[in-house]
């Protein structure tokens, strides 16, 4: 996995130790790819997505004024689908739209995937960051598990 200090041409994510919560950092050359890496990092924190295939597509537009709010809203959608439908995104196409992002998500049945950790219950605002610059985009987010 690429480290966040690497060139902006690389993308990745990692879980960061955090007492009783889940903390994920993600980085990528573009805002949308950074969002996708954050979603992937959250999902990989509690499920083994190796070889997972989407069985359903869900299209949504997440709207918010600030990048941090887009990140929170997108992850809240992920937690909602997991809680209400038992689905988890295993593939995604994100595109910028005025005031947010359009998401085409390929969803898999979470019950069909090996569990590797505690599922997230809510997104927190604690130490939330989402910033872009010449080296690309970086975000950090904490979720209650």
N, C-alpha and C positions, 0 to 999 in steps of 0.2 A: 504494500500500500504506500502511496506517495505521502510524504510529510507536508503539512501546510506551508512550510517555509520554502518549498520547491517552486520551480518556475510556474507561472500562471498557465502554462500549457497543460498542466496536469490537474486532475480532479481526484478527490477522495473524501474519506470520512473516517472517524474513529470514535470509539466510546472513551470517555474520560472518567476515571474513578470519582465518584461523588456519593457521599453518605446517604443511604436510603433512597436515592433517586437515580435517574438515568441522565447522563450528560453526554451530548453528542456535539462534536465539532465537524464541520464540513468546509470544503474549499473547492473552487473551480474557476475557470476563466470567465464564465458568464454568470449572471444572477440566476437564471433559470437552471443551469446545471448545478449550481451550488444548492438551490432548493431541492433538486432531485437527489443530490448526494445526502442531504440532511434526512430526507424521507427514507432513503435506503439504509442509512446508518441507524435510524430509529427502528426500522423493521428488522434489520439483522441483529439488533440487540436482544431480541426475544424469540426469533424464529430462524431456522436454517433455510435460507432461500435458494440454496444450491439446486439447480435444475428445476426450480419452480416455474410453472407456466400460468399465465393469466387465463381464466376461464370466462371472464366477463370484463367488459370495458365500461368505464364510467367517465363521463365528461362533465367537468365543473369549471366555473370561473370563480376564482378567489379574488375578492377585491378588498383593498386596504390602501391607505395613504402612504404608509411607511413600509420599508422593506422588512423590518422586524415584525410588523403586523401581518404582512403576507405570509411570512414563515410560520407564525403562530396559527393563523387561520388554516393554512394548508395542513399542518400537523394536527390541529383539532379535527379536521375532516378525517384524517387517517384514524385517529382514536375513535371517532364516532362510527365509522364503517366497521372497525374491529368490534366495538361493543354491540352494535345493533344488527350487523349482517354477518359477522364472523369472517370478514374479508380483509385482505391486506394487499397493498400494491406491490407488485413484483416487476413492473415495468411502467415507465411513464414518459410522456412527451409533454414538455412545458413550453409555452410560448408567451411572450410579453403581450399584454393588452393594456389599454389605457386604464390606469388605476389598479392594476393587479396582474394576474397571470391566468392563462387558460391551461387547464390540466386534462390530458387524456391519460387515464390510468388503467393499466391492465391489472385486474384483481384476481387473486387466488383465494381459495378456501383456506383460512388460517388453520382449521382443524386437520387439514391434510398434510401440514408441514411439521417437521420436528421442532419441538419447543426447546429453546436454549436458555431462556431467562424469563424474568417477570415482564408481563405486558404493561405498556404505559397506560395510565388512567387519566392523566391530564397534563397539559402543557403549562409550565409556569413562566413567569416573567423575570425570575431571578437570574441575574447576570446574562440576560438575553442580548446577543449582538448579531448584527447583520450589516456588513460594510463592504463596499467595493472601492477599488483603487487601481492604479496602474498594473499591479501584480495579479489582479483578479478579485474574486469575491471570497469572503470568509464569514462563517456564522458559528454561533455557539448557542445551544438551547438545552434547558433542563426540563425533564418530564417527571412527574410523580409516577411511581410504579406500585 
